Amino acid sequence: MSVIQIFPSDEPLTLAPGQTGPLVDFEVPIEPVPMFLRFIALWTDNTPLNGAAPTFGIKLGEGLITTVAANDTEVVIPGPKEGGTARCRRLNDDLYLLTVVNHTESRTSWQLRIKNKADRTLRFVWVNSNVKDDTFQPWMAVDDQLTITSRSPVGFVVVRNWGTGTLTIDDSPGTPVGGQNSPVVLVHRPAEIAPHGVDHLAFSCGDVRSRMNLEHTFRTNDDKTAHTTLQIVADLA
């Protein structure tokens, strides 16, 4: 059975150059099998920095924090019995894959922290799973609100992908948003957005007789409704 954890729970972790983040708990199986953590370091829209790789600190139980560099070298994580091991591989476009194995064969706490070694402020998102392919997870980030007026030709909302996997949006152009009787209609959406990517959603608006507050949750492969829900205000011209 796949276990998937997405971190952080609300906003990406922002780290200034040289800054180290807090220790964060994550799950590792009791059995000595791999647990995979896939990280993305976000810089600006559509552009990975490709600067110095971060380092990762791993703590097993009450043991010391051990530094794991993104150089694909296996590192021993001290802890009860045989402790654990970890290795990190740098991938393309500021993505990193950290593999952790628990050799204690016991339920022991695991914690992680990140140090930003780049010369620019970066924001980090990561996904933890015992199935490697399940660490490809999107994170849809939309503008807080669309404000559009009656018979407006078009209104735009910026949509970004902060996740580690490609974002797909399934709502069809021509679909009313905010209910079947809504005057607001989706007229354009990107088919998919790669990690780091940014695009836009476009809407038209028919007749509005009084101000309307609407809400629409997009159908996407991001299953967190807090990420995929847009607030809409349709107002008189």
Secondary structure, DSSP 8 states (H G I E B T S, - for coil): ---EEEESSSS-EEE-TT-B---EEE---SSS-EEEEEEEEE-BTTB----S--EEEEEETTS--EEE-SSS--EEE--STT-EEEEEEE-STTEEEEEEEE-S-S---EEEEEE--SSS-EEEEEEEESSGGGG----EEE-SEEEEETT-S-EEEEEEE-SSS-EEB---TT-BSSSTT-SEEEEE--SEE-TT-EEEEEEEE---SS-EEEEEE--BS---HHHHEEEEEEE--
